[in-house]
Amino acid sequence: MKTFSNYNRKEQFNQLVQEDWDVLVVGGGITGSGIALDAASRGMKTAAVEMQDYASGTSSRSTKLVHGGLRYLKQFEVKMVAEVGKEREIVYENGPHVTTPEYMMLPFHEGGNFGPFSTSLGLRVYDYLAGVKKKERRTMLNAKETIDREPLVKKEGLKGAGIYVEYKTDDARLTLEVMKKAVEHGAASLNYAKVKDFLYNNTGKIIGAVVEDTVSGETYKVNAKRVVNAGGPWVDELREIDGSKKGKTLQLTKGVHLVFDQSVFPLQQAVYFDTPDGRMIFAIPRNGKTYVGTTDTPYDEEIAHPTMTTADRDYIIDAIHLMFPSVKVTIDDVESSWAGVRPLIHEDGKDPSEISRKDEIFVSDSGLISMAGGKLTGYRKMAETAVNLVRDQLAEEYGVLYSDSETKHMPISGGEVKGSEGFKEFKEERVRIGESIGMTSETATALVELYGKNVDTVFQFFKDDKAEASAALIDRVVFAQLKMGLEYEAVYKPVDFFVRRTAALFFNIAYVHEHKQAVIDYMAEELNWTEAQKIEYTEELNKLLTEAVEPVKV
């Protein structure tokens, strides 16, 4: 595994300036990471810059499912369901440590949006289009079987349920593992690096970008034969800088998720259910917690910092009470939450919940290539399409030939475990190793599932740095993960570690409160923060901790 850190930011920015890149990717979410990997693995000289942290936008704030788009059958998006459904399996096999099958229940009640016939038919068509493996195809349950499987589901008017397979993921870590693999293939990649402007030649064609190091404030001119705008919700802002925001534009929607402890919401089975206004919501058990969302409402506020409102929170809690009447959760039971913005391609006259998640490429007169829309599940295919366009343009203009995409059967970082079957044996073996060096079985298992093959490096830090962890007054497991984050996962701020490298702020908020000060003190010394930086980064983390449980009043 190649070192990927922020210890030498100045040198990395200098490298950006000194090289003449084949492609500069703007955006470090799942789309930009996928494009960087596809391009770098074909041999293109690839640079990628992200103005915040990797996956800090939409790609860490989704429902955390690599799903096949069952809901889009209602919109007759047959082609998208077929393509994205097949991509689920590829994403799973290339990174089985960050993606796992999750059986989903779709209950239907008297007077609801779904019935036995439509559900059965829809799931059958879905299985066919998505190429679902025989053992994972849909099954239908009657009312008694449904309650036996998930006793919390509303019994009144219950007619039965369909069971089908989705894939649960850690969206931020999936994004990070893809970018790490791009770096292993030679890509240069920097977070906290913001594109402020584009560079053009005397004919008005784009030849690079002006990039600001948002930590130091210095700016750098980066030259590239092609620039790909993979800015997610910021795609249109970058098109505005280019003067090419015309025709189709983005429509942003906000999704919100609430997290509860299993002691107050003991969900056994993931459930996908409809609400009286027709919106669909997921309730998913995860590591002793249950998270529920999402709301899908239009959004036109600050893109970088969407927050849960009282209306969002109350809507989800009311939906829980309707589908799970015996669950008496209140606002005081919300342990954490997150809000995310989805960049959809505007469609006149359509409600946000009805707009397709299809992706499109826009090419401006200057040559800026913008990738808009899309779904987490389809990131690899989206990247292949974008890089094919770059490849064809480079061949035509420079006579340089690059191969077809190689990512279909390419494990992402940490996924080098011989697929899902190989991961089972790998996990058993590594858990035994974790236990042999002093970890509990539970801790070792969690680390293997988080890091995959790269857990070996975490184990090494745990063994070798006992004295350093003790001196820094940091728990040894936390310290091993922090060292991993600093040296191999480009961690620069506390929020990078607690939100996107470990997901602790979402699913184990007590862990953040317990360890934050020791982690901040160590990072400040390691990364040579000024006192002002330490205060700023501490306040940033504290603000997120507050917002996770206290909604904005609307």
Residue pairs with C-beta under 8 A, 6 or more apart in sequence:
1 180
1 184
1 413
1 454
1 457
1 488
2 180
2 183
2 184
3 487
3 488
4 180
4 183
4 189
4 487
4 488
4 489
4 490
5 486
5 487
5 488
5 489
5 490
5 491
6 191
6 192
6 486
6 490
6 491
6 492
6 527
7 486
7 487
7 526
7 527
9 190
9 213
9 215
9 216
10 216
12 188
12 190
13 190
13 193
13 211
13 213
13 218
13 220
14 220
15 188
16 47
16 49
16 188
16 190
16 211
16 220
16 222
17 220
17 221
17 222
19 45
19 47
19 188
19 223
20 45
20 223
20 224
20 225
21 45
21 46
21 47
21 188
21 208
21 222
21 223
21 224
21 225
22 39
22 44
22 45
22 46
22 224
22 225
22 226
22 390
22 394
22 400
23 35
23 39
23 44
23 45
23 46
23 47
23 224
23 225
23 226
23 227
23 228
23 387
23 390
24 47
24 48
24 49
24 208
24 209
24 222
24 224
24 226
24 227
24 228
25 32
25 35
25 36
25 39
25 46
25 47
25 48
25 49
25 228
25 230
26 32
26 48
26 49
26 195
26 209
26 227
26 228
26 229
26 230
26 231
26 238
27 48
27 50
27 229
27 230
27 231
27 232
27 234
28 48
28 49
28 50
28 52
28 53
28 54
28 55
28 56
28 175
28 179
28 189
28 191
29 50
29 54
29 55
29 57
29 58
29 59
29 175
29 230
29 232
30 55
30 59
30 171
30 174
30 175
30 178
30 376
30 379
31 59
31 230
31 232
31 371
31 374
31 379
31 382
31 383
32 48
32 50
32 228
32 230
32 231
32 232
33 48
33 54
33 55
33 175
33 176
33 178
33 179
33 182
33 379
34 178
34 379
34 380
34 382
34 383
34 407
35 48
35 228
35 230
35 371
35 382
35 383
35 386
35 387
36 46
36 48
36 178
36 179
36 182
36 187
36 189
37 178
37 179
37 181
37 182
37 185
37 187
37 383
37 407
37 410
37 412
38 380
38 383
38 384
38 386
38 387
38 405
38 407
39 46
39 182
39 187
39 387
39 390
40 46
40 182
40 183
40 185
40 186
40 187
41 181
41 182
41 185
41 405
41 406
41 407
41 410
42 387
42 391
42 402
42 403
42 404
42 405
42 406
43 402
43 403
44 387
44 390
44 391
44 394
44 402
45 186
46 182
46 186
46 187
46 188
47 187
47 188
47 189
47 222
47 224
48 179
48 182
48 187
48 188
48 189
48 190
49 189
49 190
49 193
49 194
49 195
49 209
49 211
49 222
50 56
50 189
50 190
50 191
50 192
50 193
51 192
51 193
51 194
51 195
51 214
51 234
52 191
52 192
52 304
53 191
53 192
53 490
53 492
53 493
53 495
53 496
53 500
54 172
54 175
54 176
54 179
54 191
54 490
54 500
55 171
55 172
55 175
55 176
55 500
56 499
56 500
57 232
57 233
57 234
57 303
57 304
57 340
57 341
58 232
58 233
58 340
58 341
58 342
58 343
59 171
59 172
59 175
59 232
59 376
60 171
60 172
60 175
60 338
60 340
60 499
60 500
61 171
61 255
61 306
61 338
61 339
61 340
61 341
62 171
62 255
62 340
62 376
63 255
63 257
63 282
63 284
63 293
63 294
64 168
64 169
64 170
64 171
64 284
64 286
64 291
65 102
65 166
65 167
65 168
65 169
65 282
65 284
65 376
66 88
66 91
66 92
66 99
66 166
66 167
66 168
66 169
66 174
66 376
66 377
67 88
67 166
67 167
67 377
68 81
68 84
68 85
68 88
68 126
68 130
68 166
68 377
69 77
69 80
69 81
69 84
69 85
69 357
69 375
69 377
70 81
70 122
70 123
70 126
70 164
70 272
71 280
72 80
72 81
72 356
72 357
73 81
73 122
73 125
73 126
73 129
75 354
75 356
77 356
77 358
78 129
80 356
80 357
80 358
80 378
81 126
81 129
81 130
82 129
82 130
82 131
83 378
83 381
84 130
84 375
84 377
84 378
84 381
85 126
85 129
85 130
85 131
85 132
86 130
86 131
87 377
87 378
87 380
87 381
88 130
88 167
88 377
89 131
89 133
90 380
90 408
91 99
91 167
91 169
91 174
91 377
91 379
91 380
92 99
92 100
92 101
92 167
92 420
93 409
93 419
93 420
94 407
94 409
94 410
94 411
94 412
94 415
95 174
95 177
95 411
95 412
95 414
95 415
95 452
96 415
96 417
96 419
96 420
96 422
96 423
96 452
97 414
97 415
97 417
97 423
97 448
97 449
97 450
97 451
97 452
97 453
98 169
98 170
98 173
98 174
98 177
98 412
98 414
98 415
98 452
99 167
99 168
99 169
99 174
100 167
100 168
100 169
101 136
101 165
101 166
101 167
101 168
102 165
102 166
102 167
102 168
102 270
102 284
103 163
103 164
103 165
103 166
103 269
103 270
104 163
104 164
104 165
104 166
104 270
104 271
104 272
104 282
105 141
105 146
105 149
105 150
105 153
105 161
105 162
105 163
105 269
105 270
105 271
105 272
106 114
106 119
106 123
106 161
106 162
106 163
106 164
106 271
106 272
106 273
107 146
107 153
107 154
107 158
107 160
107 161
107 271
107 273
107 323
108 114
108 115
108 116
108 119
108 158
108 159
108 160
108 161
108 162
109 154
109 156
109 157
109 158
109 159
110 157
110 159
111 157
112 157
112 274
113 274
113 278
114 122
114 274
115 159
116 140
116 159
116 160
119 140
119 161
119 162
120 138
120 140
120 162
122 162
123 138
123 140
123 162
123 164
124 138
126 132
126 138
126 164
127 137
127 138
127 164
132 138
132 164
132 165
136 164
136 165
137 164
138 162
138 163
138 164
139 162
139 163
140 160
140 161
140 162
140 163
141 149
141 160
141 161
141 162
141 163
142 160
143 155
143 158
143 159
143 160
145 160
145 161
146 153
146 158
146 160
146 161
147 153
147 155
147 158
149 161
149 163
149 268
149 269
150 267
150 268
150 269
150 271
151 268
152 266
152 267
152 268
152 324
152 326
152 327
153 161
153 271
153 323
153 324
154 322
154 323
154 324
154 325
156 325
166 270
166 272
168 270
168 284
168 286
169 376
170 450
170 503
171 376
172 499
172 500
172 501
172 503
173 450
173 500
173 501
173 503
174 376
174 412
176 413
176 489
176 500
176 501
177 412
177 413
177 414
177 415
177 452
178 379
178 412
178 413
179 187
179 189
180 412
180 413
180 414
180 488
180 489
181 410
181 411
181 412
181 413
182 189
183 189
184 413
189 490
190 213
190 490
191 490
191 492
191 496
192 213
192 214
192 215
192 492
193 211
193 212
193 213
193 214
194 211
194 212
194 214
195 209
195 210
195 211
195 212
195 238
195 241
196 209
196 210
196 211
196 212
196 219
197 209
197 210
197 241
198 206
198 208
198 209
198 210
198 227
198 241
198 242
198 366
198 368
199 206
199 207
199 208
199 209
199 210
199 221
199 222
199 223
200 206
200 207
200 366
201 207
204 365
204 366
205 366
205 367
206 227
206 242
206 364
206 366
206 367
206 368
207 223
207 224
207 225
208 221
208 222
208 223
208 224
208 227
209 221
209 222
209 224
209 227
210 219
210 220
210 221
210 222
211 219
211 220
211 221
211 222
212 218
212 219
212 220
213 219
213 220
215 492
225 394
225 397
225 398
226 367
226 369
226 390
226 393
226 394
227 367
227 368
227 369
228 369
228 370
228 371
228 386
228 390
229 235
229 238
229 239
229 242
229 368
229 369
229 370
229 371
230 371
230 386
231 237
231 238
231 370
232 343
233 250
233 252
233 303
233 341
233 342
233 343
234 303
235 250
235 343
235 370
235 371
235 372
236 245
236 249
236 250
237 303
238 368
238 370
239 245
239 362
239 364
239 368
239 370
242 364
242 366
242 368
243 364
243 366
244 362
244 364
244 365
244 366
244 368
247 362
248 345
248 346
248 360
248 362
248 372
249 345
249 346
250 343
250 344
250 345
250 346
250 372
250 373
251 298
251 344
251 345
251 346
251 347
251 352
251 355
252 298
252 299
252 300
252 303
252 341
252 342
252 343
252 344
253 296
253 297
253 298
253 299
253 341
253 342
253 344
253 352
253 353
253 355
254 295
254 296
254 297
254 298
254 299
254 306
254 312
254 339
254 340
254 341
254 342
255 293
255 294
255 295
255 296
255 339
255 340
255 341
255 342
256 293
256 294
256 295
256 308
256 309
256 312
256 313
256 316
256 337
256 338
256 339
256 340
257 291
257 292
257 293
257 294
257 316
257 337
257 338
257 339
258 291
258 292
258 293
258 308
258 313
258 316
258 317
258 334
258 336
258 337
259 289
259 290
259 291
259 334
259 335
259 336
259 337
259 506
259 507
260 289
260 290
260 291
260 292
260 329
260 333
260 334
260 335
261 288
261 289
261 290
261 333
261 335
262 285
262 288
262 289
262 290
264 327
264 328
264 329
264 333
265 290
265 292
265 320
265 324
265 327
265 329
265 333
266 290
267 283
267 284
267 285
267 290
267 324
268 285
269 285
270 282
270 283
270 284
270 285
271 282
271 283
271 284
271 323
272 280
272 281
272 282
273 280
273 281
273 283
273 319
273 323
274 280
274 281
275 281
275 319
275 322
276 322
278 353
279 295
279 296
279 353
280 353
281 292
281 293
281 294
281 316
281 319
281 323
282 292
282 293
282 294
283 290
283 291
283 292
283 320
283 323
283 324
284 290
284 291
284 292
286 507
287 446
287 507
287 508
289 335
289 507
291 506
291 507
292 316
292 319
292 320
293 316
295 312
295 315
295 316
296 342
296 352
296 353
297 312
297 352
298 352
299 306
299 341
303 341
306 339
306 340
306 341
307 339
307 547
307 551
307 552
308 337
308 338
308 339
308 547
308 551
308 552
309 551
309 552
309 553
309 554
310 551
310 552
310 553
310 554
311 554
312 339
312 551
313 331
313 334
313 337
313 551
314 331
317 329
317 330
317 331
317 334
320 327
320 329
321 327
321 328
321 329
334 549
335 509
335 549
336 505
336 506
336 507
336 509
336 548
336 549
337 547
337 548
337 549
337 551
338 506
338 548
342 357
343 372
343 373
344 352
344 355
344 356
344 357
344 373
345 355
345 356
345 358
345 360
345 372
345 373
346 355
347 355
347 356
356 373
357 373
357 374
357 375
358 373
358 374
359 371
359 372
359 373
359 374
359 375
359 378
359 382
359 385
360 371
360 372
360 373
361 369
361 370
361 371
361 372
361 385
361 386
361 389
362 369
362 370
362 372
363 369
363 370
363 389
364 370
367 393
369 386
369 389
369 390
371 382
371 386
374 382
380 407
380 408
383 405
383 407
384 405
384 407
387 405
388 404
388 405
391 402
394 400
394 402
395 401
395 402
411 417
413 452
413 453
413 454
414 451
414 452
414 453
414 454
414 455
415 452
415 453
416 452
416 453
417 423
417 426
417 452
417 453
418 426
423 452
426 448
426 452
426 453
427 445
427 448
427 449
430 444
430 448
430 455
430 456
430 459
431 441
431 444
431 445
431 448
433 444
433 459
434 441
434 443
434 444
434 445
434 447
434 448
434 455
434 459
435 441
435 444
437 459
437 462
437 463
438 462
439 447
439 462
439 477
443 477
447 455
447 458
447 459
447 477
447 481
448 455
450 502
451 457
451 458
451 484
454 484
454 488
457 484
457 488
458 480
458 481
458 484
459 480
461 479
461 480
461 483
461 484
462 476
462 477
462 479
462 480
465 476
465 479
465 480
465 483
466 476
468 479
469 475
469 476
469 479
469 480
470 476
472 479
472 518
472 521
472 522
473 518
474 482
474 515
474 518
474 519
474 522
475 515
475 518
478 515
478 518
478 519
479 522
481 497
481 501
481 502
482 491
482 497
482 519
482 522
482 523
485 491
485 496
485 497
485 501
486 523
486 526
486 527
489 501
490 496
491 497
491 501
491 523
492 527
493 523
493 537
493 540
493 541
494 516
494 519
494 520
494 523
494 537
494 538
494 540
494 541
495 505
495 537
495 540
495 541
495 544
497 519
497 523
498 504
498 505
498 512
498 516
498 519
498 541
499 505
499 506
499 544
502 511
504 511
504 512
505 512
505 544
505 545
505 548
506 548
509 545
509 548
509 549
512 541
512 545
513 545
516 538
516 541
520 534
520 537
520 538
520 541
523 529
523 537
524 533
524 534
529 537
